[in-house]
Every structure is written in C-alpha cells, then in structure tokens.
Amino acid sequence: MPSVPLSLQSGGDSTALLSLLFYVATDGQGTLQPHLESTRLVSVTGTSEELGHFNITFHKPTTETGEPLSYASYNHLDARSPGLHHLTDVVKSSLSNRFVYAAPGGPKRRYFAVDTDRAPPGEPDQAPQSHLLLHQVTLPLPCRVEVTFESGSFAARPGPLVGAVLSEELAGHVAAFEQRFEETFSLARKGFPAQQQRFAQAALSNMLGGLGYFHGHSIVQSAHSPHPLPYPEGPLFTAVPSRSFFPRGFLWDEGFHQLLLARWDPALSREVIAHWLDLMNVEGWIPREQILDDEARAKVPPEFILQHNEAANPPTLFLALQQLLREPGQGPAELAYLRRLFPRLRTWYQWYNATQAGPLPYTFRWRGRDQDTDLFLNPKTLTSGLDDYPRASHPSPAERHLDLRCWMALASGVMAEVAERLGEPAAEYRHMQRALTDNARLEQQHWAERLGTFADYGNHSQAVGLEREKVAVVPGQPGPAPRLVRVVRKPPKLQFVGALGYVSLFPLLLQLLRPDSPHLGSLLGDMRSEEKLWTPYGLRSLARTSPLYMRHNTEHDPPYWRGPIWINMNYLAVRALHHYARQEGPYRQQAAALYQELRANLIANLYRQYLASGYLWEQYSDSTGQGQGCYPFTGWSALVVLVMAEEY
Ligand code: 6A9
C-alpha cells in the first residue's frame, strides 16, 4: 500500500502549468474499474493474478503545506491497447487541445489532454488486450500530488496512508534503513561525512529499486535449427544495469550486482541466483541478455534480440556464490540451497568447458566473435562482456583468451568448495583449479615476453586501420557514399595480441598470481603508470600506449572498452590489491600503497560526478573523470559502496 507523494517546484515561472498523467493498465489478464466524479478519475479498483484485489486513489492535489489547491483541471482516458508497449501510441492519438484551463480570476488557457472520445476503439477479437485507465491532472506549481495504492490484503488501517500519516510511517522506515545500512557497511564509523553516506545509500537503494520480476521468453538461434526459436517461457527475478536504458537482466552484470546485494540481504541474492540458474537449457547454456517479452523487445534493435546458444558471458555468478559461501551463519538452510543448486552449477560449469575450450589443454576461447573482419577495426567479442576490447585481429580457432581462462580458474575453485561442502566428488574441480592457477603454465600460455605483459594469443596483425573505401565514380552520377573499411597492411600471424589493459590484468584481478610472482610486480608497475593505466579517477580500460587506445571501431562505433574507466573492473582491482597487501611477499608494500590511492581516487571521482550530475554513470572518462555512457547506471557502478566499506 505505498503512496507516491510528489512535490513539484516551478522553475521560477509563476504562470507555468503542469500536466501529470498517471497510467494504470492491465497486461492481458486482470480487471480494472474506473470510479469517476464528473471528468475526474477518482480511483481505480481492480484485480490481477499477481496483485489480487487493489484500490488506487488519486487524491486531490494540495499546496506544499497541504492546503487544498483552489483550482485544477482533470481529464481521464478509458481505452484498450493491443499491448503495454503500445500504450504511448494510444495516449498520443487521443490527445486534443480543445480543453481550457480557467482558474477563477485567471486567464483562460488551452491545453492538451487525453480525450476518451478520440481513443481508438478496442478490437474485441484481439486478445490479449491491455485495458488502460489514465488520470490527468493539470495544475499550477508549486503543488503536491498523492496517489495511493492499497492492496486488498491491507484492511487494518482506519484511514488511507496519506499526508502526515504517510510521512510518519515513512520516517520510521527511513530510520530503520539508515540503521541497517550502518550496521552493514559502517560508513559512519569509517568517518565518511553524512553527504557521502547519503550518496552510498542512494547507490544501494537504486540497485535495490531496479530489482524486477520479469516473465516471458527469449528468442534463440540454436546451431541445431535453421530458424530462430522461442525459448521456453519463464520468470526472472533480477537486478538491472540501468533502470531507464537497459531495464533487463544481463548475465555477467548480475554476478557483480549480487556482490553488493549479498551483503545487504543474502536471502534475496540466493533467490536471484537461483532464478538465473533456472534459465539454463539442457545443454547448460544461459542466454546472456534477457529480453523476455514484447515490451522489452520493443526497446531493442533487431540485431541484438537474437541470443545464440554458443554464446557465453563471464560466469560471474561464481563470484557472487563465493561471497555467499563466506557469509557468516552458514546453516542447514544454506546447505540445502547449495544442494538444490549443485546439479545446475555442475551443468553450467561443464557447458563452459565443453563449448568454450581453447586449442590447447587448459586454454579457453570465447566463441561468437564478429566474423566480418572487413568492417571493424577489430572484430568485437560481445560475449566476453568487454565488447570492443582489442583481441586477435583475425578471429580463428587458434585463439586463447586470457580473461576466460581466469574466469574458469575462479569457477573451478568455487565448484570445488561447493562440492566439498556437500560431500560430492570435488577432485576434478580442484584439479582444474590447480591446473589453471599454476603460474608456470599460465606464464607459458599467456606471458608475452616481447610485450612484457600477459596477453591473448591468436592470428593477429598490429598493422590495421580504417580507410575510406575507393569507389568508382561515374561522372555526373551520384555514387554510393564511400564506407570506412579495414585495411590490413601486414598479414596476420600467430602471436600474442599487443594490448595492455583490463585483460592483461586478469591474473591479478582474479588473484591467480602468487604473491611472489615477478609478474605481479610488473603489473603493479603498469597499473601505476600514468602513461599506461593510471588516472586520478580510476584505472582506464586500455593503456594510452596501446595501439587501439580510444580508437573508433567503425565510423559509428566510438571506443567503449578502449580507454574509459569501468567500475566493475576497478572494484576487482581494489579487491585484489587489498588481497595482495595482506600476503607476505616482495610486492606487499607496493600493493598496499596502490590500494589506498586507487580506492581514494574512485570514491572521490564517483562522488564528485554524482554531486555534479545527480547520477552514477555507466563509465567514466579517463581524461576528465566525467560520467559518460548511459545514466542512471546503478548496476555495477554501485559497487563503489563496497569500495567505501572495504568489503571484498
Ligand atoms: C543494446 C540499445 C535503448 C554493455 O550493462 C549491460 C552490458 C554489459 O554487460 C556489457 O559488458 N552493456 C557492456 O559492454 C550494455 C549493453 C546494452 C545493449 C543494448 C540496445 C537500445 O536501448
């Protein structure tokens, strides 16, 4: 039975009028009944499968101090729509400006409003339909508008949950939240000023607020079928990277989200992880991006909709599980949960081993890279999550990908631990973990002596560029606009890929390197070098000295993981530095110093950008620190809360 109080200020223009439109719509099942007082939609009662009976009330607007407004205009719409994703069209086509706002003593003013007479007629035979009821209120600023939603199960309260009653009730919840926040993250105890605590609370709250319950099916292209097929229908309870821009589940994002949510509410995290594992098909594959119904599909360009059943994504749910295993208070319920999860985990882990194997034992390769090598400066690897991060210039089965190998080392370790706790055979997993973390083998397969760093290996040429295609021009006839195409000035050969950035750091990020490895020393040096990865705002994704640093991939595809600062990787970096700062070894001091500096830089910049813009961002500029990409992005950028809390 939450209520939505909305306080609105005018931007200084005392004559400004504002229209607010509240939509209530069914999605094919359930019923709605409008309750009207002349043209004012006073309330909506209804039922739906998920909500049972409910009552939504549009209270009369008031001034900021709660006095009734002297005048406001009301309109409403009662219409049918072919589906939720067409609601906006239905509303737009019903708009008319024949309405007049005429406050006593004020000028008469025409305004646009919904008009039931103009609503397109519903088509009775077109099920499932959406029933839409819309309340529009037009009023001057400043003002306050409250809408209450009361579920049928809420009968105990004598009056509606509005005004002072609501404020009081809310204050209790705010206080409880703040107390629990401090108990969980200790930011006050660590000396963060109140405004910075507020920032961290907003980050967590927005991730929590983005949790959603989705339902439907993906559209899948399987190697076994000539046509795309609908995936079985199912539910997904998940957080999302960006509530307004990508309001859907993404597999590897979710592992990061759960690192934060597992600290806040481990039971909630377990629910989410179980939902994701339930999306697995018989082969052990989980689709990467979850675009589950028509409404979600309406927002996604067609080329991104199809999910391919050979496409992986980093198995970060193992990171989240690792965290859950470390939570205090592991009892019979937690064990029972793991037991139910185990068959799926086993299948999932097997799927990676079977489908993403590399050319040599203990190596791995992302499948599904872009095949069209003519059009991209470097064909992308969307499955890795690091989209345009430079890889071998010519995709081939000879490739071995360092990041995936490190993810598999992590997965093997967590599998071994889960199996041991359950008394299941664990030897195979332990063996894999040892083999994949063996520093000598890692060096042999991924250390590029000439480049002085860890690297991918594959069919690669450094000498590539984008050039205007030469097109034959027929005098007097307009030809096609010349495209940018890739030119390869030196043929590719099997070699390590010359790039220094997040991928090179993976053996450190996922803590595969032994504390006494000399390569640890050199990676720490690369991290701290301003020529390479260090910025005052966090670690950039690709070194300034790398050939593809900040390069476009096509004319219309600007650099994404080729320089900007990403918070999920920076979280792994501070976490790893914290780890190495506590291990006996020659680089301990260096790691400790970097830990302090990187942590301070990240917190300061995200907070500064939040103050300036009001948002957390998808990524941050490595030259100015400015937030960029989409916003609000309270997916993995909200991991700054864990950096503040030093929870790793
Ligand atoms: C395409 C746009 C109106 C890209 O955070 C989600 C993913 C990450 O998993 C990935 O690592 N993001 C990163 O490189 C965003 C992907 C969004 C694709 C949406 C359609 C239309 O939206």
Residues whose N, C-alpha, C, O or C-beta is under 5 A from the ligand:
A	BS01	6A9	P241 F245 F246 F250 D253 K299 V300 P301 F304 G385 L386 D387
